[in-house]
Amino acid sequence: MLGKFGILITLLILVFVFYLVISFGAGRFSKNEKNEKTKKYLRSVNILLILVAVVGSILVLFL
């Protein structure tokens, strides 16, 4: 069974993998010019992922 820190590390790894998948799908790492909608979308995804990581960390460490 995973302890608190194992769950925290798993959560952070899943958030990072989700970030990579969304970034590759949106073309963040391509050499083509990105339009404003894509930049806004990636910024929103980053905010969401940071929120998920912070809330998950708080729940794992303090409960």
N, C-alpha and C positions, 0 to 999 in steps of 0.2 A: 504494500500500500504506500502511496506517496504521502509524504508529510507536507506541511504548509509550504516549505520552500520548493519542494518538487512541483507542487501545483502551481506556484508562482512562476517558476522557470518555464513550465509547460505553457502557461498562459502567455507569457511574453514571447516565447518562440512562435506560438500560433499567430499572435498579432503581427510579428515580423514577417512570417510567411505570407499572411494575408496581404500585408503591405507590398511585398514583392510581386505577388500575383496581380494585384490591382494595378500596380505601376507598370508592369510589363504589358498588361492588357490595354492600358491607356496610352502606351507609347512613350512613357517617360524616358526610357533609356535609348530611344531611337534617335537618329541624327536629324530627322526631319523637324521642321519648325512646328511648334505646338500652338494651337489656337487658344484664344482666351477661355473658351468653355472647358477645354481639357485642363488648363491650369486651375480654374476655379473648382472643377470636380476633384482634382487631386488634393487641393488644399482642404476641401471638405472631408475627404476620406482621411487625410492626416489628422484633422481635428477629431474625427470620430474614433480613430484608432488610439489616439492619445487618451481620449476620454475612457475608452474601454480598458486600457492598460492601467490607468489611475484608479478607476473604480474597482477593477479586479484586484489590484494590489492592496487597496484599502480593505476589501472584503477578506482577502486571504490573510493579511497580517494582523488585523484587529478583531476578527471574529473567531 
